[in-house]
Amino acid sequence: MHINSKLAKSIRLALMFGATATAMTGVAQAQEQSDEEAAEERVERIQVTGSRLSRADLEGALPVVVFDRATIDASGDISVADFIRDTAGNSFGSYQSSSGGSFAGFSGVSLRGLGEGRTLILVDGRRAPTAPQTGGSQDLNSIPLAAVERIEVLSAGASAIYGSDALGGVVNIITRKDFEGVQATYGIGRPDAEGGDTEEFSLIMGASGERGRIVAGASMNWRDTVYTRDRDYWYRTRAGSTFSNNFSLSTSTAAASRLQHPEYGTAVPGLCTNGDDSDLFWFNEATRNCQFDHAATSANLTSVRNYSVFSNGDYEINNDWTLYSSTSVTKSESKGRYAPVPSSPFPGGAISLPAGSPNHPATNPDNGGLNPEWDDPYYQDLADTDLFMFHRFAALGNRDSLDETTTHNLLMGVEGRVGNINLDAGFRYSQARAVSLGYNYVVGGLAQAAITSGAYNVYDPFDGDPQSLGFTATILRDMKTSVKEFYFSGDMDLFQLPGGIAAVAFGAEYREEYYQDNYDPLSSSGQIVGSAGNSAAGDRDVTAVYAEALLPVLADLEISVAGRYDEYSDYGSDFSPMVGVRYQPLENLTIRGTYGKGFRAPSLSILTQQPSFSAAFTSDRETCIMMVGQEACSVQVSTYSIANPNLDSENSTQYGLGVAWQPTDWLNLTFDYYNIEITNQISSIGIGTVIGCFRELIDVCPPGITQFPSGSITNAPDQSLGLGVELDPDTGGIVYAQTGAGNLGKTNTDGFDVSANMNFDFGSMGTLNTSITGSYVENYSGSSGVNVTGRAGYPRIRAGINNSWAYGDFNVAWNISYIHSTESNVYRLWLTDSTWGAPALEEGLDTGLTFGDYSEGLQGKEIDAHIIHNLQVNYNAPWNATVTFGVRNLTDEDPKYDNYYQTYGSDTVDTYLYDPWGRTMYVRYTQRF
């Protein structure tokens, strides 16, 4: 890794000599400025992430950290997603492809912990394709690692330069353009534990002529599935799910609705009560119900296979104009496995067992009853009572998913110079198409009919062939995003100021965005059990104009200002300003500061969501009086989730102050403070918030919540009404409600970034390069103002140390990744939840009890720091090849485990923060021709 001042020197030097060689022909010595000098001036002025201006010094007002190709190779990672996940700015981790989730096959990055949708991913300065799985962020799996030359991370908001989504920062992935020759690479990796095997292959070819150059390549990388059962930190004890085989008095899973059979509790006689627990079903003596061990069969992380072909080329028409193009096609496949279908969500809320039906526990076998314990007095007392049940359709087998995403990207443009104006114009088209297939799901209505008739035996579901009953289904989700973009930009010198020449950059962009997320009809109608989702589809166009100016007011002081205006056809417009100051009192010391505003436009996935029905629960007083005649209750209200027409963009205000100091030739230091506030936050607004705001029980509410006209339910849903409720004119109870996304809440975060880069020359003993990067989060809080930094999932510190020692034909890399310790969720729960028997205040208050009295067998107060050592040895062979041996996670550190997850029904550690691969040995061979 290099800080940008060092990159500037290396790039300028390389480009200067290349440009000078061309410019030497036909030099006229009497010219006021030689062609060589003019060429040198042009190449000295290059563009960096965070600015549209071409300038001579990369150490500008915004902090940019650059990871070069050597650093990427030394990491041992096989994908862009894996590499960026480990960077210090990815404060609280980020999403990676998980089995059973809605975003399978997707991997993102979340700078400052602000979410993948608030981190903008660029490829060569242009927006990366939008992931069809999310509709509002970019998928790192769509970018082949073999095509990457370097990665630039701007850890500050930059909406004034790039527009929407750049609230938390920008990751700009620069692809290879100057490669010459042929290079083939093959590698494999094998973890000590089962699962997660890796394989990689790439072929890169490049050539250049007098006027043109081209780079083309193909690559493949693959990582195998990781099953929960194969990692002891996930699978220390049996996972328990009440969606197993249990009776209930209502559709609620609350303890009050459970049956109290003296022997079986709420469990259905059979699978859990025969005294011979299977590998999957077991009887929980403490809760007196049947449990299902879903962790025993499901995969935690999907397999991911990425295939890609790509090319970059340019052709110099003349000394002033150059054509360029970039193309890529990427295919990403992921496979996951999830436990058999639970009866949730289920049409009507739960499986119904009408009195007298064969699966009702009190039905006599002479009348078709299936319960072998039908004559038990407890069940006979329920003979006239309709019951419900929560079931696991394990006899049907596991749910498997196959997700495939294909991304096409084409960029064509021309850059040149007219007078003293540098111009760049072009066209970009990208399309990402994803198809998700889910196997072995259940059609709720058909399953209910089979259960009601007795064709499906809930007491012995493995008897016979339940697949033959015909209530299973393969579900389909068809997703697509596309962007057509035209862009134009220019920059030029203006006039002389005391510190140098003032410069300005300007430009305009127009793009058309399209999004679709179509679920099959059974899924979108709510008939599929074990899956949920609503279709969405729509398009919009975005027009933007921007300008940026650099004003060197003094020899050691420059001011930069920027502004961007974006107009969206579907919700409105935003203006984002930014001002930066760069002060250089000493040649080796730079002080910098920025202030700006940003925005994040509502995604098309939110704005085009199709209405969906649910029966949401509420304890609203007036509604209880209307429905059950008493003030306290829990009842269901007809509710529609809609695309809110009153939704606006999120807004941010950010500022930063930093210093870059190079006290010696071998040491470079930076220190930067950041502060980001996001307001008008786009949040999911449920019925509790809608009712609470309408009743004026909540102080902070989204705009636009209204009371609908009487009789609106006859036309429900009606998206034009926005969020709100229709009230009964007599009681004031809720007739129906509309929920959805709204602008509510805020997030504040601030902290520090530090880096140190050192280069040591030991003469005959080689050279050592060491870089240290770290991020410290001082505050991360939401609308409540509570700072959660330091709690589980929110480490204060992330840091990395990269060491590279070159000695003759050998190079040794030793990289260290550090995640700071956090407070255990179990301890946090002990402090706040009286159900754990602990005081809801500080430990020992009043009772004299300590956490130790309650923590036997549980995680302690603190989750230890997570330290990973990665070691790599490279041998540069005389036949123009490199042989690499490496070990990731040398000491085989497990992800940090917190019993909170197990206690509350999850089988996983925090996969946002911690990788589950364990110690992984790998070998890589690279041959150059």
N, C-alpha and C positions, 0 to 999 in steps of 0.2 A: 504494500500500500504506500502511496505517496501523497503528501499534501500538495496542493496545486502549484505552489511556487516552484517546486522541483520539477513537476511535470511541464510547466511552462518552459523552463530552461531546455529540457530534453527535446520537446516538440519544436521549439524555435530553432534549436541547433540543427536538428535533422532537416526541417523544412528550408532553413536558410541555405544550406549547402546544396540541396536539390534544386532550389530556385535559382541560386547563383550560377550553377553550371549551365542552365538553360539561358540565362540572361547574358552570359558573357559573349555570345556571338553577336557580331555587328555592333559592338559598343562604340559610341562616339564620345571621345574623351572630352570634347569641348562642351558637352551638354551641361546645363546648370545642375541637373541631378541625373546620374547615370542610370541605365536600365537596371544594373545590378543593385544600386541603392534603392530604386523604386520597388524592385522585387523583394528585397530584404524588408522594406517597410511594410509591404503587403502581408508577408508571411508572419512578421512579428505580431500582427494584429489578428488574433484568433478569437473565436467565440467560445464561451464557457457556459456551463449550466447555470441558469439563474439570470442570464442577460441575453439580449438580442444584439448587443453591441460587440463589434470586433475591437479588441483592445490588446495592448502589449503585455499586460501583467495579469496573470490569472488570480492573484491574491486580491480580490475585489472586496466589496462591502459585505457580500454574502458568504457564509462559510460553506465551502465545497470540499468534500473528501473524495479522493480518487483511488480506486482499486485497479491496479494494472493487471495485465494478463498473467504475469509471473505470480502475483499474489493469489489470483483465482486458481491457477494450477496447483499451487502449494497447499491449498485448502483441502484437496482431495475430494471436493464435492463434484457431483456429476450433473447438477442442474443449477440454473440461475436462482431458482426458488430456495434451494438448500443453502447456497452461498449467502444470499441477502438475509435470510432468516437469522444468521449468526452474527450480523453486524450490530454494533452497540446501539445505533439509533432505533433499532427494532425493539423498543424498550420493554414491552410486555409480551413479546412474541406475536405471532400472526398465524393465520389459518393455513393448515396444510390438509391435503385431501384425506378426508375421514370417511370410513365406511358407514353407510346408512344415512348420511347427511344429504341435504338438498344441493350442496355445492361439490359433490364428488368430482374429482378430476381437477379441481381448482386449487391454486396456491397463490397467496398474496403476500404483501408486506404492509406493516402498520407502523410507520414512523411516529415516534412520540406516543405510541399507544392509542392513537386517535382513530384507528380503524382502517381497513384496506380501502374503503371508499374515499378516504381523505388523504391518501397518498397517491400522487400522480406518477405513473410509470411512462417514461418516454423511451422511444427507440430512435437514436440519432436526432434527438430534438423534437420529434413528432410523437403525438399520443399513440401509445400501444393500443391494439384492438381491445375493445371492451369484452369482458368475459360474458358469454351468453348465460352461464349459470347464475350470475349475480345481477347482470344488467346495469351495474353501477361501479365496477372496478375492473382493473386489468389483471389478466391471468399470466403469471410468470412462467407457467408451463408452456406457453405459446412461443417462448423466446429460446432458441437453441443456444446452449452454452458454447458450443464450438464456434459460433459466429461472433462471439463477443471479444472485442479488443480491450475494453476497460469499462468500468462502471463508476459513474460519478453520482455521489449522493449529496444533494442539497438539503440540509437539515433545517430548513426555514420555509415559511409560507411564501408562495410565489405566484399567486393568482394574477398579480399585475403583469406578469410575463406570459403565463401559460393558461390562465383562465380557471375554470372550475376544477375542483378536487385537490388542488395543491395547498391545502390548509396545513397539513402536517409536514409536508416536504415533497421533494421530487427525487426520483431515481431515474437517471438518464443512462441508458445502456447504449454504448457506442460500439458499432459493429466493425469488423475488420474490413479495411479498404486498401491497405498497402502491402498485403501479403504477396510474396512471389515464390514460385516453386510448388511442390506437392508435399503434403504432410498427412500421414495416416496415423491414427491413434486407436488403440484397443485396450480396454481395461476391465477387470472384474473385481468385485469386493464381496467378502463373505463375513458376516457377523458371527460372533461366537454363539449367540442364541439363534434359535430357529426363526426363519423369516427375515425379510429385508435384504435379501441378496441383491447385488447390483451388477450391471453390465453396461458398458459404454463403447461406442465406436464413432469415429468421425473421419472424414476425408475432406481436406481443404486443398484447393488449387488456386493459384493466382499467377497472373502475368501482367506485364506492363510494356507499353511501346513508347514511341516518341510522343504520342498525343493521348493515349488512352491507357486504362488499366481495368482489370476485372478480377474479382475474387468470387469463387463459387465453392459450394461445399454441400455435404450431406452428413447427417449425424443421427445417432440413436442413443438414447439412454433409458435404462429400465431399472425399476426397483420393485421387489416382490412384496406381496402382502405380509402384514404383521398381524397375527391372531392374538387376541387378548390372552388366551390360555397359555401362550408361549412366553409370557413375561410375568415373572412372579410379583412385580410391583403393581401390576394390574389385577393379578389373580391370586391374591394372598388368601382370601376367603371366598366362599361361595357368594356370588351376587344374588340378590333377592328381588323378585318382582311379584307384586300381588296379582299382576296379570298372568296368572298361572292356571288355577282351577279353583275358584272361590265363589260361594254364594253371597248374595247381598240383598238387603231389603229395599234398596233404591239404586238409582244410577250413580250415586256418590260412592267414592272409595273411602270415605271417612270411617273412622273406627266405630262411630255411633250406628252405622248402617250394617255392621258385621253381625253375622249369626253367632250365637253363643252356645253351640252344641257342646255338651260336657266333655266329649272325647275329641271331636273333630274341629271344634271351633267353627270357623267359616269355610273350612276346606270341603271340597266335593269328595265324598268317599271314593277311594280308588287310588289314583296316582300317588297321592301323598300320604294316605292313611293306612296303607297295607303293611306298614312296618318294614318295607324293603325299598328304601329311597332309590330312585334311579339316578343316573348321572346328572339329570336335568331338573327333576322335580324333587322337592324335599319339604318336610313339615317343620315350620318354625315354632318351637315350643313357646317362645317368649310372646309372639304375637298371635299364636293359635290360628295360623292360616297356612295355606299352601303357597310355596314359593317356587319360582322358576329361575334357574341359573343361566341367564342369557349370555353371560360372559364366556361360558364354556364352548360356545359354537361360533360366536361372531368375530369378524375381523375388526381390528381397531383402526388401522390405516390401510387404505386401498393399495393395490399394486398400481404403479404408474409407468406407462411406456410412452416415450416421446420420440417421434420420427420427424425429421425435417430436411428440406432442401432449401438452399438460399443462394443469393448472388448479390453482389454490389459491383457497380461499374460506373465509369465516367469517361467522357471523350472531350478533349479540348478542341473546340471548333477553330478558335484562333487564340491569340494572346489574351483576349478579354472575356471570352465566353466559353462555358463548359456545360455540356449535357451530362446528367447523372441519372441513375436509376437504381432501385433496390427492390428485390422480390424475395418472397419466402412463402413456403407452404409447410405448415406444421400440423401433425396429427398426434393427438394425445389420447391414450386409452387408459382407463382405470377400471379395475374390477374390485368389488367389495362383497362382503358377506355379512348379513345381519341375522339376528336370532329369528326363529319362526314368528309369524304374525301374532301380536297381542290384540285383544278385542278393544283396541283404542286407536283412533277414534272409531266409534261404532254408530251406525244410524240409530237414532233414538237415545244415544248415550251409553247403552250397555245391552248385552244379550238379554232378551226377555224370556222368562220361563213361566208361561201362564199356568194357573192352577189347573190340574188335570191333564196337562200335556206330558208326553212320555219322559222328558228329562226333568220334570218337576220332582223334587225328592220325595214327595208324599204319594205319588201315583202308584197304585197297585200293579205289579207285573201282569196280573190277569187282565188288566185294562191297557196293556202296552207299556207300563212303567219300566224304566231301565235301571233304577237305583237298587243295588242289592240290599241296601239298608232301609228300604221304603217304610217298613213297619216300626221304625224307631219312634217312640212317643214324641220326641222333640220335633221330628219332621211331620208327624201326623197333626201336631198342633198348628202347622202352617199349611194344612191341606187346602184351605180356601183362600190362601194368600198368593197373589202373583209375586214372583221373585225375579231377581236379576242375577247375572253372574259375570265374572271377569275371567277370561279364558285365554289360554295360549294354544294356538293351533299347531302344536309341535308335530303332530302326526303327519302334517303336510310337508314337513321339511323346512329347511332354512330359506330365508329370502336372499337372493343373489342379485347383484346389480352390475350392469355393464354400461359404462359411460364412454362416449367417443366424441371428441371435439376436433374439428378440422378448421384451421385458420389460414386464410389467404391474405397476403399483404402485397400491395404494389405501390411503388412510389416512383414518379417520374418528374424531373424538374430541370431547370436551367438556371445557372448563376453566372453573373458577369459584372461588367463595370461600364457605366456610361458617365464619362467625365470623371468626377470624383465621387460618384454614387455607386456603391456596391449593391447589386440587386439579386434577388433570389425569388423564383416563382415556380410553382409546380402543382401537381395533382396527386392525391393519394386515395387509394381505395382499399379498404380492408373488410373482410367478412369472416365471421366465426360462426360455425354451425355445430351444435352439440345435440346428440341424441342419447337419451338415457332410457335403458330398458330395465325394468324390475320384474323379477321372476318369483312366482309362488306367493302372490298376494291373494287376499280374500275379498270376494264381493259380498258386502254385508247383508244385503237383502236376501240373496240366495242362501247364505250361511244361516241366517235367522230362520228361513223356511225349513232348511234341513234339520235344524235343532228343534224347532217346534213340532215337526212331524215325527221326530225320533230317528230319522235316517242317519243322523250323526249322533253318536253316543258320547256324551260328555263325561261319563264315568269310565269309559274304556275307549278313548278315541283311536287307539292304535289297532283296535280290532277291525279286521277287514281292510279295505282300500278306500280311505276317505277321499283320495284324489278323484275317484270315480263318481263322486257325488256332484261334481261339476260346478263348484263354487269358487274355484281358484281362477286367477287371471294374471296375465302378463301386462304390466302397465307401461305406458309410453309417455315420455316427455320430449318435445321437439322444441329446441331453442335456437335462436339466431340473433346475431347483431351484425350490423354493417354500418360503415361510415364512408361517405364520399366527401372529399375535402379539396377545396381549391385555396391556395395560399399565395401571398405576395408579401415580400418584405424588402426593405432597403436600409442602408446606413451610410452616413456621410459625415465628413468633417464640416464644421460650421465656421468658426472664427477663433482667433487667438485670444487666450486668456493668460493671466500671469503664470499659471501653472502648466500651460500647454494648450492644445487645441481642443475646443469644445466639439462634441460629436453627438449625433442624434440617430436613433433607429426608429423605424416606423413600419407598419404593416397592416394587413387585413386578412381575415380568414372567413371562409364560408364552408359550412359542412352540413350534410344531411345525415341524420342518425335514424336507424331503424332498429326495432327490438321486438322479438316475439318469444313467448314462453307458453307453448300450448300443451296442456295436459290432455290425456285421453278423456273421452266423455264420462266414463265411470268415475275417474279420479276427480274431475272437476265438479261432478254432481255430489260428491261426498259418499259414494257407495263403496269405495275401496278402503278396506280395513288395514291399518298399519302404514298408511301413507296419506298425505294431505297436500293440497296446493291448489292455487287458482291460476287460470290462464291470464295472460296479459299480452297485448300487442299494440304497437303504435309507432309513430314516427314524428320527427320534428326537424326543424332547421335552426342553425345557430349562426349568427353573423357577429363578427368581432373586429374591432379596430384597436390598435394599440400604438403607443409611442414611448420612447425611452431616451433620455438625454444624459450625457456625462459632462460635467462642468468642473474642470480643474481650476478652481478659483485661485489657488496658490500652488507653489511648487510642491508643497507637502500636504495639500488638502484638496480633495475632490468631492463633489456632491453629485449623486445620481438620482434622477427622478424618473418614475415610470407610471403609466396609467393604461388601463385597458377597459373597454366597454364591450360587454357581451349582451346580445339580445336573443332570447329564446322564444320560439314561436308558441310554446305551450304554457309558459307561466309568466314571463316578463323579462326584465333586464337587470343587469348588475354592473356597477363600476368599481374597479379595484385600483386604488392608488398605492404607491410605495415610494419611499425616499430613503436613500442610503448615504452614509458619510464614511469616507476613508481618509484617515489622517496618518501620515508617515513622518513622524518627527525625526527618526533615524533611518538610515539606509536598511537596517536589518530589523526594524520594528514598525509594525502596522497596527493601528487601532481602527476598529470598524464598528459601525452601528447601522441598524435598519429599523424602519417603522412602516407598517403597511396594513392593508385590509384585504380580505379574501372572501370567497364564497364557494359554496358547493351547490350546484343545481340539483333539484329533485331528479332522481333517475327515472328513465322511462318505465322501468319495472314497477315503480310505485305509482306513477301518473297514469299508467294504462291498465292497472289491475282491474280485472273483471269482478263484479260484485259476488260475494259469497255469503251464504246463510249460516248462522249458528244460533244455538239457544244458550245465550250467555247467562251465567248466574249473577244474581244481585240480591243484596239484603236491604235495598232502598225501602225506607219506612212506608211511604205512600203506596208503593207497588205491593208491598206485603199486605197492607190493609185491603187493597183492591182485589188481590188474588186469593188470599187465605183468611182474611178477616182479622188479622192480628199484626202488631207492629214489628215483631221480630220474626224473621224467617230467612230462608234461602230459596229463591224461586228463579225460574228461567224466563228470560224475556226474548222475544223474537228480535234478532240482531243481524244486521248486514254489515259486512266489511266492504268498504268502497274506496275508490280513488278520490281523494279529497280535492275538490276544485279550488279550495282556498289555500292549498299548500304553496309555500314560498321557499326560497333557497335559504340555506344556512349562511351565516355570516361569521367572519372571524376578524379579530384584531391581534396582531402580533408585533413584537419588537424584540430586538436582540442587540447585544453589545459584546464585542470580542477583541482579542489581541492576538497577533501572530508575531512571533519573535524568533529570529535565527541568530543566536549569540555567537555561534561558530559555524564553520563549514560542515561539521558533522552532526549538528544538532538543530532541529527545527521544532518549535513549540507553538501550540495554539490553545487558547482558552476562550470559550464562547458561552454567553448566557442567553437563554431564550425564554420568552413568555408568550403564551398563546391562549386566547379566550375565544371560544366558539359559542355563539348565541343563536337563537331562533332554530335550535337543533331539531332536525327531523327525527321524530320519535313515533313509536306505535302507540296509538291512543285507544285504550280499551274502554269497556263500558263503565268501569269504576270511575275513570277520569271524566268521561262524558257526563255521567250523572252528578259526580261531585262538583264539577264546574257549573253545571246548570243549576244545581241547588245552592251554589255559592258556598260550598263546604271546602273548596280548594282555592288558594290564593293565586297560584300561578297556573294559568290555563292557556291552551292554544286558541288562536283567534278563530272566530267563525262558528262556534257552537251555538246552536239556536233551537228554539222550540218549533217543531213542524206544525203546519196547519192541521186542524182536525180532519180526519179521513185520509191522511197521507198514506196510511198503511195499505190502502187499496191499490196504490201505484208503486208500492215498495218493491225493490229499492229505487230510490230516486237520487242519483249522484248530484244533481244540481242543487239539492238541499244542503249538501255538505254533511258535517258531523252534527249530531243532535238527537233529539227525542221527540216523539209524539206522546202527549199526555191525555189520559182519560179526563174528560171535562168535569166529571163528578168527583172523583177521588184524587186526581192529580197523579195517579199511578202511571207507570210507563207502559204504553201500548207497544211501541217498538222503538229501536234505536239504530243509529248508523255510526259505525266506528271506522277507523283507518289511520293513516299517517297524518301527523300534524306537527306544527312548529312549537316545540315545548322543551324548555330546559336549556342548560348550558354546560359547558365543560371548560375548566381552567387547568392549565398545566404550565409549569416552569421548571427550569433546571439548568444544568451546565454540561457542556461537552469539552473534553480535553483531549489533546493528542501530543505525542512526542515521537519524533522520528530521528533515528541515530544511524550513522554510517561509520564503521570502523575499518581501517586498513591495517592488517597485521603483517604486511609484506609477504614473506614466503609462506606464512600460515593462512593466507587467504583474506577474505573480507567478510564482515558481518554487518547486516542491515537489521535493525530492530525498530519496530513501530508499535506504539501503544495508543490505543483509542479507548475512550471511556465516556459513558453518559450517566449523569447523576440526576434523578428526578426529585426535585424538592417538593413539588405539589402536584397532585392529580385529583381533582374534585369535580363533582357534578353540581346540580342545582341546590343540593342540601348544604354545600360548602364543606362537607366532611372530606378530609384528605385521606385517601385510601392507600397512598404510597407506603410501602413496607408491609402491607398485608399480602396474603397468599395470592399469587398471580400478578402482583404489582411490585416487583423488586425495585429498590432505589437505584441500584447500580448494575449496569452491564458494561463489560469491558473485554478487550481482546489484546493479546500480546503476540505479535508475529516476529519470529526470528528466522533469518535466512543467512546461512554461512556457506560461502563459495570457496572451495579449495581444489584447485586443479580441475580435474574432470568431474568432481563431485560437488553436489549441492545438498545441504541438509536444512530442512525447514522444521521448526518446532513452534507450533501455534498453540496458544492457551486461550480458552474461552471461559469467562467468569460471569455468573449470575448470582447476585447478592442474596443473602438469607432473607426470609420473610416470616411474618407471624403466621402460625398455624391457624387454619380455619376452625379446627376443633377448639383451640383456645379462645378464638374470637367468639365462637358460639357459646362457650362456657361463660364468658363475661356478660352475654346479652340475653341468653335464653334460660328462663327459670325452669323449663322442663328438664334441664340437665341437673337440677338440684343445686345449682350454684347461684350465688348472689349475682344480680344483674349490674353490679358495680365493681369496684376494684376488689381484687382477691383479698380474702381474709376479713373484709369489713363485716362487722356485727357477728358473724358466725364463727370467725376464726378459722374457717376452712380455706384450704389452698387448692390450686388447680391439681396438685399432685394427688389429692384425695379422690379426684374424679378421672385421672388420666391413665390409670392402669390399663395397659394394653393399647393405649391410644397414642397418637402423635403428640410430642411435647409442645411447649409454647412456640418453638421456633423450627421452621423448616430450614435445614442447613444450606449454606452456599453450594452452588453447583459449579464444579471446576472440571473442565474437559481439556485433556492434553492430546494434541494431534501431532504425529511425527511422520516425516517423509524424507526419504533418501533418494536422490537422483544421480544416475551415472550417465555422463555424456560420452557415449561410445564413439570410437574412431570411425565407424562406418556411418556417421551422421545420424545417429539414433540416440534416444534417451530412454533409459530403463528406470522405472520408478517403483519403489517399494514403500508402502505406507501403512500406518495404523491410525485409525481414528478412534478417539476415546481410549487411549492407551491403558488407563487404569480401570476400564470397564465400569464407569460410574453409572448407576441407575438414575433415571429421572426421580425427582423428589416426590415422595408419596405423602399424602395427607389423608388420614382416615376419614376426614369430612366427606370425601367423595364416596367412599364405601358406605358410610353411615347413611347417606342420603340417596342411595340407589344407583350410583354410577360406578362403573368398573374401571375408570381411567384416571390417570394423573393428568396434569395440565399439559396437553400436547401442543398448545400454543407456544409454551416456553421451552419445553424439554423434548428432545428427540429420543425415540425409543430404541434406536438401532443397537446400542451397546458397543462393545469393542468390535471393530471391523477392520480386518486386514484386507489390503487391496494391492494389486499390481497393475501397472500401466506401461504400455510400450508405445513409443512414438518414433516413427521412421520418416525422415525427410529426404526428398529427392531433388 
